[in-house]
Every structure is written in structure tokens, then in C-alpha cells.
Amino acid sequence: MGAIQKFQRLGLKVEDHEIITSRDAALAALTLGIWGAIAADEDSLADIDGEVVRLVDDEAMYDRVDGFLFLSSAAWTDQRQSLLASSLVTIHAPS
């Protein structure tokens, strides 16, 4: 795990089980529904229980999901940001 090496370089001794990432916290809080994952291309999303779709450049997918799970900005683009903003305004806005 990269976090272990980072902490070791800082002179801290930590074990894998002692690290809780923002990903861990987010996945623990997921509810039922279809989640749109914003993630790095190499992320298999295999650790996500329930229905998840990878959000890339298909506008319809943004409008199909019940919520957004922002895991990484590695593959995020201005175009995808526009798709997300548009979906939030038109579909996911409170009524």
C-alpha cells in the first residue's frame, strides 16, 4: 500500500490495518442505489458492494445514477465536470 511507504518515509511506524482512507469511509457509508463512480482508469471498483457504474463521457449515465462517488480525479476532465454539473442541475436537484 502506498500510504504505508509514505508514513515510513515520514518516520512513522504504521500497520496496514491502522490506516483508514477516505475511500474506506465513503464505501462504509454507501446506501442502496446505483452509484456513479468517478475513479482512476486502473481502479477496478471491485471493492464496491452494490451497483456501480463508471462515469466517463456518456451523458446518459450521469442522469441514470442515484448518487456520485468521487474516488479520484486522475481521469477527470473539464468535459466530465460539465456532464456532472449538468446532471446535478437537471436530474439531481431537489424538487
N, C-alpha and C positions, 0 to 999 in steps of 0.2 A: 504494500500500500504506500503511495506517495506521501501521505501525511506522516507516517512513521519516520521516514527518512528526513522530512522537513523538521520535525521536532528533534530528532537526533542531532541534526546539524546545529540546532539552537542550544544543544547541551542538555536537553530534557530526555529522560528515560520514560517512555510510554509504551504500553502494550496496545495491540490492535483493539481489544475489547474495551479499552478506556476512551476511545475516540468516538464521539457521536457527531456525525456530519449533518449539515443542513439537509442533505438528501435523506438520511435516516429519519430525521424529524418530519420531513414532508411526507414520506411514504407511510409513516406511522399514523399520520392524520388523514389519510385519504378516505373518502366516503364512497358509497356506491355511485356508479355513473360511468360515463365514458370520459376518460381523461385525455386531453391533447398534450402530448409530451413535446417540449422544446428541449432538445438534447443534442449532444455531440453525435456526429455520424457514427462513431465507433461504439457508442453506447447501445447495447443490445436491448435494454429496457426489460431484461429478463427478471429483475428483482421486483417488478411492479405487479402486485396482485390486482386482479380485476382487468377490466377492458381499458386498453390504452392504444392510442394511435399516434404515430409520429407526425408532427406538424412540419410540413415543408412548404411547398409552393401551391398547394391545391386549396383554393379559397373555400370550397365546399366543406372541407374537413374542419376548418376553424369554426364554421357555423354548426357543425354536427355534434361537437363535444359539449359536455356539461360543465367542464372546467379546464383550466390550463395549469400544467405542471412545468414550471420553468426550471430545468435542471442545469442547463449550460448555454452560454452564449457563443460557443465555439463555431457553430454553423449558422448563427443568426445573421440576418441581412436586413437592410432597410426595407426591402420588398416584403419580407416576412413580418416585420414590425408593422407595416401598413395593413397587411392582412389581419393581424391580431387586433389592431386598433379599430378597424372597420367592423370586425366581428363583435367586439365588445360594445360598440355603439349601437349596432343594429339588432343583434340577437341577444346578447347577454346583459343588456341594460335593464335595470329594474323597471317594472311596469307601474 
